[in-house]
Amino acid sequence: MGKALAVTLILALLFCPGFARIAAAAAPHFQGTFTSPSLCSARGIDVSASGDVFVGSACQIAHVERFTVAGGFVGMWTFPQGYLGSPNGVALDGSGNVFVTDTNGNRVYKFAGSGALLARWGSTTAPTDVAVNASGDVFVVGIVGRQVQKFTNGGSFLAAIGTPGDGPGQFREPSGIALDASGRIYVADPGRVRILRFLANGSSTWSSLLRSRRTTWPWARMATSRSSVVSITARFTSTLPAGHCC
C-alpha cells in the first residue's frame, strides 16, 4: 500500500552479520534511524496504512521485521525451513497483508500482518520486487524472465507485461517496480539505465533514461508519490517527474 503513496523511507543497505539500519526521511529532512540486532542485509521495505514499517532481511535466517513509524521494534517472523532464501521485495495490500518475493527460490509469499503464512506460489522470473494495486492485484518483476507478472491477490496468474529486449516496453534487467494512484506501472531497468511506464492494462506509454551517474546495480528500488513523481534508489538516488522522457 505504501508504494502507491508518498514514500518517506530510504533503505540503507549495510551488509553485515550483526545489524542493519533503516533511515527514515521526510525529504529533505532526515528524521532518524531504525536498528535491530537481527536485521541484516535489509532489502525489501514497505509501509502499512497505519504507518508500520515491514522490512525483509536476507542474511543468516531469512525473515521479515516490523517496526512502528517511530522506529520501535514490533516483532519478526521467519519462514518454513527450506523456504525464502532471498527476500528482496516487500509490499502490502490495503488489508495489511504482506507480500514478499524470494529471488533465489522463485516464489512469492503472502502473509498476514501478524506473520501467518496465507499463500505461496511460484514465479519463473527470479522475482526481485513486488507491488500491489488498489484492487489487490499483485505485480511481480524479475530479472530472469525479464517481464512483469500480474497475479490475483491469492496467486492466480493473470497476465505478463513486457518482453525481453531494448525496445519500447521491453526489459533487459528489470528489478524494481512501483504503482501510482492511477494504477500505472513503473519499472526500473538498470540493464538499460532507464525506467519504463505502463498503463494499468499493460500497454507501454514511455521510457526515460536516467540522467544521474550510470549504474548496473541490480536491486534498484522504485517508489511513486501522489503526483506520480518517481524515485529510484540504487547506488544513487534519482527523481524524475511523471512523463519526463529522454
C-alpha positions in Angstrom: 0.0 0.0 0.0 2.8 2.4 0.9 4.4 2.2 -2.6 1.3 3.9 -4.1 1.6 6.8 -1.6 4.2 9.4 -0.8 7.1 7.4 0.4 9.1 8.6 3.4 11.6 5.9 3.8 15.1 5.3 2.4 16.6 1.9 2.8 20.2 1.9 4.0 21.9 -1.3 3.0 24.5 -2.4 5.4 25.6 -6.0 4.6 26.9 -7.1 8.0 26.1 -10.1 10.2 25.3 -8.0 13.3 22.7 -5.4 12.4 21.4 -3.1 9.7 19.8 0.3 9.8 16.9 1.9 8.1 17.0 5.6 7.7 13.6 7.3 7.8 13.3 10.6 5.9 10.6 13.1 5.1 12.5 14.8 2.3 14.6 16.8 2.6 14.9 16.4 6.4 16.4 13.3 8.0 14.3 12.1 10.9 16.1 9.1 12.4 17.4 5.6 12.1 15.8 2.2 12.8 18.0 -0.5 14.2 17.6 -4.1 15.2 20.2 -6.7 16.3 18.6 -9.3 14.0 18.2 -7.1 10.9 20.9 -7.8 8.3 21.2 -7.4 4.6 17.9 -5.4 4.6 16.4 -5.3 1.2 12.6 -5.0 0.6 10.6 -2.4 2.5 7.0 -1.1 2.6 4.7 0.9 4.9 1.2 -0.1 6.0 -1.8 2.2 6.0 -1.3 2.6 9.8 2.3 3.5 9.4 4.0 0.3 10.5 7.2 -0.5 8.5 7.9 -4.0 7.2 11.4 -5.0 6.1 12.8 -8.1 4.6 16.1 -9.4 6.0 18.2 -11.9 3.9 21.2 -12.9 5.9 21.5 -15.9 8.2 17.9 -16.9 8.8 15.7 -15.1 6.3 12.8 -13.2 8.0 10.6 -10.1 8.0 10.8 -7.5 10.7 8.1 -5.0 11.7 8.6 -1.5 13.2 6.4 1.4 14.2 6.7 4.6 12.2 8.8 6.0 15.1 11.3 3.1 14.7 10.1 0.9 17.6 10.6 -2.8 17.1 7.3 -4.6 17.0 8.3 -8.2 16.0 9.5 -10.5 13.4 8.8 -13.8 11.7 10.8 -16.4 10.0 9.8 -18.8 7.2 9.4 -22.6 6.9 12.7 -24.3 6.8 14.0 -24.5 3.2 11.9 -21.6 2.0 12.6 -17.9 1.4 16.3 -17.7 1.0 16.4 -14.2 -0.5 13.5 -11.8 0.4 14.2 -9.0 -2.0 10.8 -7.4 -2.4 8.1 -6.4 0.2 4.7 -4.9 -0.5 1.4 -4.5 1.5 -2.1 -4.5 0.2 -5.0 -2.4 1.6 -5.9 -5.1 4.1 -2.4 -5.2 5.6 -1.3 -8.5 4.0 2.4 -8.6 3.3 3.8 -10.0 0.0 7.4 -11.0 -0.2 9.4 -12.1 -3.2 12.1 -14.9 -2.8 14.5 -14.3 -5.7 16.6 -17.5 -5.2 13.5 -19.7 -4.6 11.4 -18.2 -7.5 8.4 -17.8 -5.1 6.0 -15.1 -3.9 4.7 -15.3 -0.3 1.6 -13.8 1.2 1.5 -13.3 4.9 -0.9 -11.7 7.3 0.4 -8.7 9.2 0.9 -11.0 12.2 3.2 -13.2 10.1 0.9 -16.1 9.5 1.5 -17.7 6.1 -1.6 -17.3 3.9 -0.3 -18.4 0.5 2.7 -19.0 -1.7 3.1 -19.5 -5.4 5.9 -19.9 -8.0 7.2 -17.3 -10.3 9.6 -18.0 -13.2 11.2 -14.6 -13.3 13.6 -14.8 -10.3 11.4 -12.2 -8.7 13.2 -9.1 -7.2 10.4 -6.8 -6.3 6.6 -6.7 -5.8 3.8 -4.1 -5.8 0.0 -4.3 -5.1 -2.7 -2.1 -6.7 -5.8 -0.7 -5.0 -7.8 -3.8 -6.2 -5.4 -6.1 -4.5 -3.8 -7.5 -7.7 -0.1 -8.4 -7.3 2.6 -7.3 -9.7 6.0 -9.1 -9.6 9.1 -8.2 -11.6 12.1 -10.4 -12.1 15.5 -10.3 -13.8 15.5 -13.7 -15.3 12.1 -13.8 -17.1 12.6 -10.1 -17.9 8.9 -9.3 -17.5 6.2 -8.2 -15.0 3.8 -10.9 -13.9 0.4 -10.0 -12.7 -1.4 -12.2 -10.2 -4.6 -12.2 -8.2 -4.3 -11.5 -4.5 -4.3 -15.2 -3.9 -1.7 -16.1 -6.5 -3.6 -17.0 -9.7 -1.7 -15.8 -12.8 -3.5 -13.1 -14.8 -1.1 -11.7 -17.4 2.5 -11.0 -18.4 3.6 -7.4 -19.1 6.7 -6.6 -21.2 9.1 -8.7 -23.1 12.9 -9.1 -23.2 14.8 -6.6 -25.4 15.8 -3.0 -25.7 12.8 -1.5 -27.4 9.7 0.2 -26.1 8.0 -1.9 -23.4 11.0 -4.3 -23.3 13.4 -5.1 -20.4 17.0 -6.1 -20.2 17.3 -6.4 -16.4 14.1 -5.2 -14.6 14.5 -5.1 -10.9 12.2 -2.5 -9.2 8.5 -1.8 -9.5 6.0 0.7 -8.2 2.4 1.8 -8.9 0.9 5.2 -8.8 -2.5 6.2 -7.6 -3.9 5.7 -11.1 -2.6 2.1 -11.3 0.1 2.9 -13.8 3.2 0.6 -13.5 6.7 1.9 -13.2 9.7 -0.5 -13.7 13.4 0.2 -13.1 15.6 -1.5 -15.6 19.3 -0.9 -14.5 20.4 -3.1 -17.5 19.3 -0.2 -19.8 19.7 2.5 -17.2 16.1 3.6 -17.6 12.6 3.4 -16.2 9.5 2.3 -18.1 5.9 3.2 -17.5 2.9 1.1 -18.5 -0.8 1.7 -18.2 -2.8 -0.4 -15.9 -3.8 -2.6 -18.9 -0.1 -3.4 -19.6 0.4 -1.1 -22.6 3.7 0.8 -22.6 3.5 4.6 -22.5 7.0 5.9 -22.2 10.6 5.2 -21.1 13.2 7.5 -19.6 16.9 7.3 -19.5 18.3 8.0 -16.0 20.4 11.2 -16.2 22.3 10.5 -13.0 25.5 8.6 -12.8 25.3 5.3 -14.6 24.7 2.2 -12.5 24.3 -1.5 -13.1 23.3 -2.3 -9.5 20.6 -5.0 -9.9 18.5 -4.2 -6.9 17.2 -0.7 -7.9 14.1 0.3 -5.8 11.2 2.3 -7.0 8.6 4.5 -5.3 6.0 6.9 -6.5 4.3 9.9 -4.9 0.6 11.0 -5.2 1.8 13.3 -8.0 3.5 10.3 -9.7 7.0 11.6 -9.1 9.2 8.6 -9.5 12.2 8.0 -7.2 14.8 5.3 -7.9 17.2 4.2 -5.2 20.2 2.1 -6.3 23.9 3.1 -6.0 22.4 6.6 -6.4 19.0 8.2 -5.9 17.3 9.8 -8.9 14.0 11.6 -9.1 12.0 12.2 -12.3 8.6 13.8 -12.7 5.9 11.8 -14.4 6.1 11.9 -18.1 9.7 13.0 -18.3 11.3 11.3 -21.2 14.7 11.2 -22.7 
